[in-house]
Amino acid sequence: MISSVLLPGLIIVIAAILLPRPLGRWLPETFAGLILNGVISVALMTALSAAVFAAAYALSGTDLAGLMGFAPGTTVGHFLRLGLSAGLLWGPVLVLAVASVPRRWRVGVW
């Protein structure tokens, strides 16, 4: 149970907490930069969640190479849909993490 459900969920939540802060260093300290941070974070979290699900499938014995060779678009689409579904888990955490980014701004005062 811990390795199949709790550990992947914990990895995804920790990534949602840590991801917006480094992006905030590279993006402008404006409202548009904050929105861009959120959009990039959502895209990266979807990809990361899809990768975690793909790893879970691979660890359970599913032949991912065979699936990718047979129907690559369908397989990638399936994992991306799973990553978006996991947004119920990482979405609220990511919103709070992105909302905390302006506290570290030096130039643009919120």
TORPA-4810 file (N, C-alpha, C, O; in nm, 3 decimals):
<nodes>
NODE_1_0.082_-0.120_0.000_0.000_0.000_0.000_0.086_0.126_0.000_0.060_0.220_-0.075_M
NODE_2_0.188_0.127_0.085_0.270_0.247_0.096_0.344_0.273_-0.034_0.350_0.387_-0.080_I
NODE_3_0.400_0.169_-0.093_0.478_0.191_-0.215_0.390_0.211_-0.337_0.434_0.272_-0.434_S
NODE_4_0.267_0.161_-0.335_0.183_0.170_-0.454_0.095_0.294_-0.458_0.059_0.340_-0.566_S
NODE_5_0.059_0.349_-0.344_-0.032_0.463_-0.342_0.029_0.584_-0.272_0.032_0.694_-0.327_V
NODE_6_0.076_0.562_-0.153_0.121_0.674_-0.070_0.250_0.738_-0.123_0.260_0.861_-0.126_L
NODE_7_0.346_0.659_-0.163_0.474_0.713_-0.210_0.460_0.796_-0.338_0.514_0.906_-0.344_L
NODE_8_0.390_0.746_-0.441_0.373_0.831_-0.560_0.294_0.960_-0.529_0.326_1.066_-0.582_P
NODE_9_0.193_0.948_-0.445_0.117_1.068_-0.407_0.203_1.168_-0.333_0.192_1.289_-0.355_G
NODE_10_0.289_1.120_-0.245_0.379_1.206_-0.171_0.481_1.273_-0.263_0.512_1.391_-0.246_L
NODE_11_0.531_1.199_-0.361_0.625_1.256_-0.458_0.559_1.369_-0.536_0.619_1.474_-0.558_I
NODE_12_0.435_1.346_-0.579_0.364_1.445_-0.658_0.335_1.570_-0.575_0.350_1.682_-0.625_I
NODE_13_0.294_1.554_-0.450_0.263_1.670_-0.365_0.390_1.748_-0.333_0.388_1.871_-0.335_V
NODE_14_0.499_1.681_-0.304_0.626_1.750_-0.276_0.672_1.828_-0.398_0.722_1.940_-0.386_I
NODE_15_0.656_1.769_-0.516_0.693_1.841_-0.640_0.605_1.964_-0.659_0.653_2.068_-0.704_A
NODE_16_0.477_1.953_-0.626_0.387_2.069_-0.638_0.425_2.180_-0.542_0.406_2.298_-0.573_A
NODE_17_0.479_2.146_-0.428_0.524_2.246_-0.331_0.652_2.313_-0.379_0.666_2.435_-0.369_I
NODE_18_0.745_2.235_-0.431_0.879_2.286_-0.463_0.892_2.347_-0.603_0.985_2.425_-0.625_L
NODE_19_0.805_2.316_-0.694_0.821_2.359_-0.833_0.807_2.510_-0.857_0.891_2.565_-0.928_L
NODE_20_0.709_2.580_-0.802_0.691_2.722_-0.837_0.803_2.815_-0.788_0.827_2.919_-0.850_P
NODE_21_0.871_2.780_-0.682_0.974_2.868_-0.628_1.090_2.891_-0.724_1.126_3.006_-0.748_R
NODE_22_1.151_2.786_-0.781_1.260_2.812_-0.877_1.211_2.880_-1.004_1.283_2.960_-1.063_P
NODE_23_1.088_2.850_-1.046_1.033_2.919_-1.162_1.016_3.068_-1.133_1.034_3.152_-1.222_L
NODE_24_0.980_3.101_-1.011_0.962_3.240_-0.972_1.090_3.321_-0.980_1.086_3.443_-0.997_G
NODE_25_1.203_3.255_-0.967_1.331_3.326_-0.978_1.361_3.366_-1.121_1.429_3.466_-1.145_R
NODE_26_1.310_3.290_-1.218_1.341_3.315_-1.358_1.236_3.399_-1.429_1.263_3.456_-1.535_W
NODE_27_1.118_3.408_-1.373_1.010_3.482_-1.438_1.002_3.623_-1.381_1.047_3.647_-1.269_L
NODE_28_0.944_3.718_-1.456_0.935_3.855_-1.406_0.846_3.865_-1.282_0.752_3.787_-1.264_P
NODE_29_0.877_3.960_-1.199_0.803_3.980_-1.074_0.683_4.069_-1.098_0.672_4.179_-1.044_E
NODE_30_0.592_4.020_-1.181_0.469_4.091_-1.214_0.354_3.993_-1.204_0.373_3.873_-1.186_T
NODE_31_0.232_4.047_-1.217_0.114_3.961_-1.215_0.117_3.865_-1.334_0.081_3.747_-1.321_F
NODE_32_0.159_3.914_-1.451_0.169_3.828_-1.569_0.272_3.717_-1.546_0.252_3.603_-1.588_A
NODE_33_0.382_3.749_-1.480_0.483_3.649_-1.447_0.429_3.544_-1.351_0.463_3.426_-1.361_G
NODE_34_0.344_3.588_-1.259_0.283_3.494_-1.165_0.187_3.400_-1.237_0.183_3.280_-1.209_L
NODE_35_0.108_3.454_-1.330_0.017_3.371_-1.408_0.097_3.273_-1.494_0.062_3.156_-1.505_I
NODE_36_0.205_3.322_-1.556_0.291_3.236_-1.637_0.354_3.126_-1.552_0.368_3.012_-1.597_L
NODE_37_0.391_3.159_-1.430_0.444_3.060_-1.337_0.340_2.951_-1.313_0.373_2.832_-1.312_N
NODE_38_0.216_2.991_-1.293_0.110_2.893_-1.271_0.088_2.804_-1.392_0.070_2.683_-1.378_G
NODE_39_0.088_2.863_-1.510_0.066_2.785_-1.633_0.180_2.686_-1.656_0.155_2.569_-1.687_V
NODE_40_0.302_2.732_-1.641_0.418_2.643_-1.659_0.418_2.534_-1.552_0.449_2.418_-1.581_I
NODE_41_0.384_2.571_-1.429_0.380_2.472_-1.321_0.275_2.365_-1.347_0.300_2.247_-1.321_S
NODE_42_0.158_2.405_-1.398_0.054_2.306_-1.428_0.101_2.211_-1.538_0.080_2.090_-1.529_V
NODE_43_0.164_2.264_-1.641_0.213_2.179_-1.750_0.320_2.082_-1.699_0.317_1.963_-1.732_A
NODE_44_0.413_2.132_-1.619_0.518_2.045_-1.566_0.462_1.942_-1.468_0.507_1.827_-1.466_L
NODE_45_0.365_1.981_-1.386_0.306_1.887_-1.292_0.226_1.779_-1.364_0.224_1.664_-1.321_M
NODE_46_0.159_1.815_-1.473_0.087_1.715_-1.552_0.185_1.614_-1.610_0.160_1.494_-1.605_T
NODE_47_0.295_1.663_-1.665_0.396_1.573_-1.722_0.460_1.487_-1.613_0.483_1.367_-1.633_A
NODE_48_0.490_1.547_-1.498_0.551_1.471_-1.389_0.454_1.365_-1.337_0.494_1.251_-1.311_L
NODE_49_0.328_1.400_-1.321_0.229_1.304_-1.274_0.213_1.190_-1.375_0.201_1.074_-1.336_S
NODE_50_0.213_1.223_-1.503_0.204_1.120_-1.606_0.325_1.027_-1.598_0.311_0.906_-1.614_A
NODE_51_0.443_1.083_-1.574_0.563_1.001_-1.561_0.557_0.911_-1.438_0.601_0.797_-1.443_A
NODE_52_0.503_0.963_-1.329_0.488_0.881_-1.208_0.392_0.766_-1.234_0.418_0.653_-1.191_V
NODE_53_0.282_0.792_-1.303_0.188_0.685_-1.337_0.252_0.583_-1.432_0.230_0.463_-1.418_F
NODE_54_0.329_0.631_-1.528_0.397_0.539_-1.620_0.496_0.452_-1.544_0.508_0.333_-1.571_A
NODE_55_0.567_0.511_-1.449_0.661_0.433_-1.368_0.586_0.331_-1.283_0.632_0.218_-1.266_A
NODE_56_0.471_0.369_-1.229_0.391_0.275_-1.150_0.342_0.160_-1.237_0.343_0.044_-1.194_A
NODE_57_0.300_0.191_-1.359_0.259_0.085_-1.452_0.377_-0.007_-1.482_0.362_-0.129_-1.483_Y
NODE_58_0.494_0.051_-1.507_0.612_-0.029_-1.540_0.653_-0.118_-1.423_0.691_-0.233_-1.442_A
NODE_59_0.645_-0.064_-1.301_0.682_-0.143_-1.184_0.583_-0.256_-1.158_0.618_-0.357_-1.096_L
NODE_60_0.459_-0.239_-1.205_0.360_-0.346_-1.185_0.369_-0.455_-1.290_0.298_-0.555_-1.283_S
NODE_61_0.457_-0.438_-1.388_0.481_-0.543_-1.487_0.419_-0.517_-1.623_0.424_-0.605_-1.710_G
NODE_62_0.362_-0.401_-1.644_0.303_-0.369_-1.774_0.414_-0.343_-1.875_0.514_-0.278_-1.844_T
NODE_63_0.397_-0.394_-1.996_0.496_-0.375_-2.102_0.472_-0.241_-2.171_0.401_-0.233_-2.271_D
NODE_64_0.532_-0.134_-2.117_0.513_0.000_-2.172_0.577_0.014_-2.310_0.524_0.085_-2.395_L
NODE_65_0.689_-0.052_-2.332_0.754_-0.043_-2.462_0.665_-0.103_-2.570_0.657_-0.050_-2.682_A
NODE_66_0.598_-0.211_-2.538_0.505_-0.272_-2.632_0.386_-0.182_-2.660_0.341_-0.170_-2.774_G
NODE_67_0.335_-0.120_-2.555_0.222_-0.028_-2.572_0.262_0.094_-2.654_0.186_0.141_-2.738_L
NODE_68_0.382_0.145_-2.629_0.429_0.262_-2.704_0.453_0.226_-2.851_0.434_0.310_-2.939_M
NODE_69_0.493_0.103_-2.878_0.514_0.061_-3.015_0.383_0.035_-3.088_0.373_0.055_-3.209_G
NODE_70_0.282_-0.011_-3.014_0.154_-0.045_-3.074_0.068_0.079_-3.098_0.015_0.097_-3.207_F
NODE_71_0.053_0.163_-2.996_-0.032_0.282_-3.006_0.029_0.394_-2.923_-0.017_0.420_-2.812_A
NODE_72_0.132_0.461_-2.975_0.200_0.562_-2.893_0.112_0.680_-2.856_0.119_0.728_-2.742_P
NODE_73_0.030_0.728_-2.947_-0.055_0.843_-2.916_-0.157_0.811_-2.809_-0.181_0.892_-2.719_G
NODE_74_-0.217_0.695_-2.818_-0.316_0.654_-2.719_-0.252_0.632_-2.583_-0.308_0.670_-2.480_T
NODE_75_-0.134_0.572_-2.582_-0.065_0.545_-2.456_-0.024_0.676_-2.387_-0.047_0.692_-2.267_T
NODE_76_0.035_0.767_-2.462_0.076_0.895_-2.404_-0.047_0.973_-2.359_-0.047_1.036_-2.253_V
NODE_77_-0.153_0.970_-2.441_-0.277_1.038_-2.403_-0.336_0.982_-2.276_-0.389_1.057_-2.193_G
NODE_78_-0.329_0.850_-2.259_-0.380_0.787_-2.137_-0.304_0.837_-2.014_-0.365_0.872_-1.913_H
NODE_79_-0.172_0.840_-2.024_-0.093_0.884_-1.909_-0.111_1.034_-1.882_-0.110_1.076_-1.767_F
NODE_80_-0.127_1.113_-1.987_-0.153_1.257_-1.965_-0.290_1.279_-1.899_-0.304_1.366_-1.815_L
NODE_81_-0.390_1.199_-1.938_-0.520_1.209_-1.872_-0.510_1.168_-1.726_-0.574_1.230_-1.640_R
NODE_82_-0.431_1.066_-1.697_-0.410_1.027_-1.557_-0.339_1.139_-1.481_-0.372_1.166_-1.365_L
NODE_83_-0.241_1.204_-1.546_-0.171_1.316_-1.481_-0.264_1.432_-1.453_-0.254_1.496_-1.348_G
NODE_84_-0.355_1.460_-1.546_-0.453_1.566_-1.521_-0.552_1.527_-1.413_-0.595_1.611_-1.335_L
NODE_85_-0.589_1.401_-1.409_-0.679_1.353_-1.303_-0.613_1.366_-1.166_-0.679_1.392_-1.066_S
NODE_86_-0.483_1.347_-1.162_-0.410_1.363_-1.036_-0.408_1.508_-0.993_-0.366_1.539_-0.882_A
NODE_87_-0.452_1.599_-1.081_-0.463_1.740_-1.045_-0.555_1.762_-0.926_-0.545_1.865_-0.858_G
NODE_88_-0.644_1.668_-0.899_-0.725_1.677_-0.777_-0.637_1.668_-0.653_-0.672_1.720_-0.548_L
NODE_89_-0.524_1.602_-0.666_-0.429_1.590_-0.555_-0.332_1.707_-0.552_-0.314_1.770_-0.448_L
NODE_90_-0.269_1.737_-0.667_-0.164_1.839_-0.666_-0.216_1.978_-0.697_-0.145_2.076_-0.672_W
NODE_91_-0.336_1.992_-0.748_-0.388_2.123_-0.786_-0.399_2.223_-0.670_-0.343_2.332_-0.679_G
NODE_92_-0.468_2.187_-0.562_-0.478_2.282_-0.450_-0.342_2.317_-0.389_-0.319_2.431_-0.349_P
NODE_93_-0.254_2.218_-0.382_-0.120_2.243_-0.327_-0.043_2.338_-0.418_0.027_2.427_-0.370_V
NODE_94_-0.056_2.318_-0.549_0.013_2.404_-0.645_-0.039_2.547_-0.640_0.038_2.642_-0.650_L
NODE_95_-0.169_2.563_-0.626_-0.227_2.698_-0.616_-0.170_2.771_-0.494_-0.134_2.889_-0.504_V
NODE_96_-0.161_2.704_-0.381_-0.105_2.766_-0.261_0.044_2.797_-0.279_0.092_2.900_-0.233_L
NODE_97_0.117_2.708_-0.345_0.260_2.731_-0.367_0.283_2.848_-0.461_0.373_2.928_-0.438_A
NODE_98_0.203_2.858_-0.568_0.217_2.971_-0.661_0.176_3.101_-0.592_0.237_3.206_-0.616_V
NODE_99_0.075_3.096_-0.507_0.031_3.216_-0.436_0.135_3.266_-0.337_0.133_3.384_-0.300_A
NODE_100_0.224_3.179_-0.293_0.328_3.222_-0.199_0.451_3.279_-0.267_0.540_3.331_-0.199_S
NODE_101_0.459_3.271_-0.399_0.576_3.320_-0.472_0.598_3.471_-0.454_0.713_3.511_-0.436_V
NODE_102_0.494_3.555_-0.457_0.519_3.700_-0.442_0.581_3.741_-0.308_0.636_3.851_-0.298_P
NODE_103_0.575_3.657_-0.207_0.639_3.691_-0.079_0.790_3.701_-0.093_0.855_3.767_-0.012_R
NODE_104_0.847_3.636_-0.194_0.992_3.636_-0.213_1.038_3.736_-0.318_1.156_3.740_-0.352_R
NODE_105_0.947_3.816_-0.370_0.984_3.915_-0.471_1.068_4.025_-0.409_1.043_4.068_-0.296_W
NODE_106_1.168_4.071_-0.483_1.254_4.179_-0.433_1.224_4.310_-0.505_1.223_4.417_-0.443_R
NODE_107_1.201_4.303_-0.635_1.180_4.424_-0.715_1.033_4.462_-0.719_0.995_4.572_-0.679_V
NODE_108_0.950_4.371_-0.768_0.807_4.396_-0.779_0.739_4.372_-0.646_0.740_4.259_-0.596_G
NODE_109_0.681_4.475_-0.588_0.615_4.461_-0.459_0.469_4.430_-0.484_0.402_4.502_-0.558_V
NODE_110_0.419_4.326_-0.424_0.281_4.285_-0.445_0.185_4.371_-0.368_0.064_4.350_-0.374_W
</nodes>
